Amino acid sequence: MNTRTSLFAAALAGTLLASCTDGATTPAAQRIAGAAAACLPGETGAKAEMKVYTFFDAGGARSRVERRVRPDGSESLSSETRPSRAEAAAAPAAGALPPGGVLREYAELDASGRLVYADVSLSDAAGVVKRMILDPQHGAALLRRADRAWGLVRIPTREPLIYAPVSSIVTPVAAWVARRAAQAAPSAHLFDDVTAASHGILSDQLVVEDGRDTFVVLGDAALSVDGEFITSLPLGSTTTEPTACEGGGSTAAAPWRSG
């Protein structure tokens, strides 16, 4: 079984597991994603550098990212994003996270910065509302809604793939996937889970520089970024800055830039 076949098999196994347990991005599903990561070429056996970034605002909105960067430049990211206390108590606006909701993401990028696997799920207090699994290596996207079965969609394989925000919040993981894609090629394909379609976009439209700062433009938001990671994130009505905690346990405030 070659690398590509192994990765697709791991993705399908994760899909079957989740459809039986309704537990997207549960520890069991994360183990499947880990199996997919093991199929990536490069120095997968080498020790990865672990970093944690936490974005939060005064209202309680929060996004936490765990990032593992391998010596060959490939990386994995997993995150949870939750709404503010006020948003959680109110009736959800269009595209907003539902009350008691959580948006979970897992993404694998190869050494060039191209997305090779992504698992994104949106849940409310009752369970999974929708879930999207992307396998760009095989040109496949698996989509699920709470009221319907899984659907398979073909996606382009030639250019790097990124995905549109699945809620009104543009997450650090989605923005970083776009940033790395823009570094990997002059253009990318943006996949939208709502329309189940993708379209081409130039990299210089994804990442914009104003002479001082660099921004990732995704959805209706512009997130500032530097060579390390995303440096600001709109959560609700405010823009937040992250705190970065590296593998050794030290913490330092990451630089903030308006976004």
C-alpha positions as CSV (number, residue, x, y, z in Angstrom):
1,M,0.0,0.0,0.0
2,N,1.6,3.3,-1.1
3,T,1.6,6.6,0.9
4,R,-1.4,8.1,-1.0
5,T,-3.6,4.9,-0.6
6,S,-2.7,4.6,3.1
7,L,-3.7,8.2,3.7
8,F,-7.0,7.9,2.0
9,A,-7.7,4.6,3.8
10,A,-7.0,6.3,7.1
11,A,-9.4,9.2,6.2
12,L,-12.1,6.7,5.3
13,A,-11.6,4.8,8.5
14,G,-12.0,8.1,10.4
15,T,-15.2,8.8,8.5
16,L,-16.7,5.4,9.3
17,L,-15.7,5.7,12.9
18,A,-17.3,9.1,13.2
19,S,-20.5,8.1,11.5
20,C,-20.9,5.3,14.0
21,T,-20.1,7.3,17.1
22,D,-21.2,10.8,16.0
23,G,-18.0,12.0,17.7
24,A,-16.1,14.2,15.2
25,T,-12.6,15.0,16.4
26,T,-13.0,12.8,19.4
27,P,-9.8,11.2,20.8
28,A,-10.5,8.1,18.7
29,A,-11.0,10.2,15.6
30,Q,-7.7,12.1,16.4
31,R,-5.9,8.7,16.5
32,I,-7.2,8.1,13.0
33,A,-5.9,11.5,11.9
34,G,-2.6,10.6,13.6
35,A,-2.5,7.5,11.4
36,A,-3.0,9.7,8.4
37,A,-0.1,11.9,9.5
38,A,2.1,8.8,9.8
39,C,1.6,8.2,6.1
40,L,3.1,11.6,5.1
41,P,6.4,11.5,3.4
42,G,9.5,13.1,5.0
43,E,10.9,13.0,8.5
44,T,7.7,11.9,10.2
45,G,9.7,9.9,12.7
46,A,11.7,13.0,13.8
47,K,10.6,14.8,16.9
48,A,8.2,17.7,16.2
49,E,8.3,21.0,17.9
50,M,5.1,21.6,19.9
51,K,3.6,25.1,20.3
52,V,0.3,26.2,21.7
53,Y,-1.5,29.4,20.8
54,T,-4.5,30.8,22.7
55,F,-6.7,33.6,21.4
56,F,-9.3,35.1,23.6
57,D,-11.4,38.2,24.3
58,A,-13.0,39.9,27.2
59,G,-16.3,38.3,26.4
60,G,-15.0,34.8,26.8
61,A,-14.7,33.8,23.1
62,R,-11.7,31.5,22.8
63,S,-9.6,29.7,20.1
64,R,-6.8,27.4,21.2
65,V,-4.4,25.9,18.6
66,E,-1.9,23.1,19.1
67,R,0.8,23.1,16.4
68,R,3.4,20.5,15.8
69,V,6.2,21.5,13.3
70,R,8.5,18.7,12.1
71,P,12.1,19.3,11.0
72,D,11.3,18.9,7.3
73,G,8.8,21.8,7.5
74,S,5.6,19.7,7.5
75,E,3.2,20.3,10.3
76,S,-0.1,19.4,12.0
77,L,-2.6,21.7,13.7
78,S,-5.5,21.0,15.9
79,S,-7.8,23.6,17.4
80,E,-11.0,24.3,19.3
81,T,-12.9,27.6,18.9
82,R,-15.8,28.5,21.2
83,P,-18.1,31.6,21.2
84,S,-18.3,34.3,23.8
85,R,-20.6,34.0,26.8
86,A,-23.0,36.5,25.3
87,E,-23.1,34.8,22.0
88,A,-23.6,31.4,23.6
89,A,-26.6,32.7,25.5
90,A,-28.2,34.5,22.6
91,A,-30.0,33.1,19.6
92,P,-27.3,32.4,16.9
93,A,-27.0,34.8,14.0
94,A,-26.5,33.5,10.5
95,G,-23.2,31.6,10.3
96,A,-22.4,32.1,14.1
97,L,-21.4,29.3,16.4
98,P,-24.6,27.7,17.9
99,P,-25.3,28.0,21.7
100,G,-22.9,25.6,23.5
101,G,-21.1,25.2,20.2
102,V,-17.6,24.3,19.4
103,L,-15.7,24.3,16.1
104,R,-12.9,21.7,15.9
105,E,-10.2,21.5,13.3
106,Y,-7.4,19.2,12.4
107,A,-5.1,19.9,9.5
108,E,-1.9,18.3,8.0
109,L,0.4,20.3,5.8
110,D,3.3,18.9,3.9
111,A,6.8,20.4,3.8
112,S,5.9,22.7,0.9
113,G,2.9,24.1,2.8
114,R,0.1,22.3,0.8
115,L,-2.8,20.9,2.7
116,V,-2.9,17.1,2.6
117,Y,-5.7,16.3,5.1
118,A,-8.3,18.3,7.0
119,D,-11.1,17.4,9.4
120,V,-13.4,20.2,10.4
121,S,-16.5,19.8,12.5
122,L,-19.1,22.1,14.0
123,S,-21.1,20.9,17.0
124,D,-23.8,22.2,19.3
125,A,-25.0,20.9,22.7
126,A,-26.8,18.0,20.9
127,G,-23.9,16.8,18.8
128,V,-22.3,17.3,15.4
129,V,-24.1,19.9,13.2
130,K,-21.9,19.5,10.2
131,R,-18.5,18.0,9.3
132,M,-16.1,18.2,6.4
133,I,-13.1,15.9,5.6
134,L,-10.8,17.0,2.8
135,D,-8.3,14.7,1.1
136,P,-6.7,16.9,-1.6
137,Q,-4.2,14.2,-2.5
138,H,-7.0,12.1,-3.9
139,G,-9.3,14.9,-5.0
140,A,-12.0,14.0,-2.5
141,A,-14.1,15.9,0.0
142,L,-16.6,14.2,2.4
143,L,-19.4,16.4,3.7
144,R,-22.0,15.7,6.3
145,R,-24.9,17.5,7.8
146,A,-26.9,16.5,10.9
147,D,-30.0,15.9,8.7
148,R,-28.4,13.9,5.9
149,A,-25.9,11.2,5.1
150,W,-22.3,11.6,4.0
151,G,-21.8,13.0,0.5
152,L,-18.6,12.7,-1.6
153,V,-17.5,15.7,-3.7
154,R,-14.6,15.8,-6.2
155,I,-12.0,18.6,-5.6
156,P,-9.1,19.8,-7.7
157,T,-5.7,18.3,-7.0
158,R,-3.3,20.4,-9.1
159,E,-3.2,23.6,-6.9
160,P,-3.0,23.9,-3.1
161,L,-6.4,23.6,-1.5
162,I,-7.7,25.9,1.2
163,Y,-11.2,26.0,2.8
164,A,-13.7,28.8,3.4
165,P,-14.7,29.5,7.0
166,V,-17.4,27.1,8.2
167,S,-18.8,29.7,10.6
168,S,-18.8,33.5,10.9
169,I,-15.4,33.2,12.8
170,V,-12.3,32.8,10.7
171,T,-10.1,30.5,12.7
172,P,-6.3,30.6,13.1
173,V,-6.0,27.1,11.5
174,A,-8.1,28.1,8.4
175,A,-6.0,31.3,8.0
176,W,-2.7,29.5,8.5
177,V,-3.7,26.9,5.8
178,A,-4.3,29.8,3.5
179,R,-1.0,31.5,4.4
180,R,1.0,28.3,3.7
181,A,-0.8,27.7,0.5
182,A,0.0,31.2,-0.7
183,Q,3.7,30.5,0.0
184,A,3.5,27.2,-1.9
185,A,2.1,28.3,-5.2
186,P,1.0,31.5,-7.2
187,S,-2.7,30.4,-6.8
188,A,-4.9,28.1,-4.8
189,H,-8.4,26.6,-4.8
190,L,-10.8,27.7,-2.2
191,F,-13.4,25.0,-1.2
192,D,-16.7,26.1,0.3
193,D,-18.6,23.4,2.2
194,V,-21.9,25.3,1.8
195,T,-21.9,25.2,-2.0
196,A,-19.7,22.0,-2.1
197,A,-17.7,23.7,-4.8
198,S,-14.3,25.3,-5.2
199,H,-12.8,28.1,-7.2
200,G,-9.4,29.4,-8.0
201,I,-7.9,32.4,-6.2
202,L,-4.6,34.1,-6.6
203,S,-2.1,33.9,-3.7
204,D,-1.6,37.7,-3.7
205,Q,-5.3,38.0,-3.0
206,L,-5.0,35.7,0.0
207,V,-2.0,37.3,1.6
208,V,-1.7,41.1,1.4
209,E,1.1,43.4,2.6
210,D,0.6,47.1,3.3
211,G,4.3,47.9,3.5
212,R,4.5,47.3,7.3
213,D,2.2,44.4,8.1
214,T,1.1,41.2,6.4
215,F,-2.5,40.0,6.4
216,V,-4.4,36.8,5.5
217,V,-7.7,37.8,3.9
218,L,-10.3,35.0,4.3
219,G,-14.0,35.4,4.4
220,D,-14.8,38.9,5.7
221,A,-11.8,39.1,7.9
222,A,-8.2,40.1,7.7
223,L,-5.9,38.4,10.2
224,S,-2.4,39.7,10.8
225,V,0.4,37.2,10.4
226,D,4.2,37.0,10.7
227,G,6.8,34.4,10.1
228,E,5.8,32.4,13.1
229,F,2.0,32.2,13.0
230,I,-1.2,34.2,13.0
231,T,-0.8,37.2,15.3
232,S,-4.4,38.5,15.7
233,L,-7.8,37.0,15.4
234,P,-11.3,38.6,15.2
235,L,-13.5,36.9,17.8
236,G,-17.0,38.4,18.0
237,S,-16.7,42.1,17.9
238,T,-13.1,42.4,19.0
239,T,-9.6,41.5,17.7
240,T,-7.6,39.3,20.0
241,E,-3.9,38.6,20.3
242,P,-2.5,35.1,21.1
243,T,-0.3,33.9,23.9
244,A,2.2,31.3,22.6
245,C,3.4,28.5,24.8
246,E,6.3,26.5,23.4
247,G,7.2,22.9,24.1
248,G,9.5,23.8,27.0
249,G,6.6,25.4,28.8
250,S,7.7,29.1,28.6
251,T,5.1,31.6,27.6
252,A,5.4,34.9,25.8
253,A,2.9,37.4,24.4
254,A,3.0,37.2,20.7
255,P,3.1,40.5,18.8
256,W,-0.3,42.1,18.1
257,R,-1.2,43.8,14.9
258,S,-4.5,45.3,13.9
259,G,-6.6,43.0,11.8
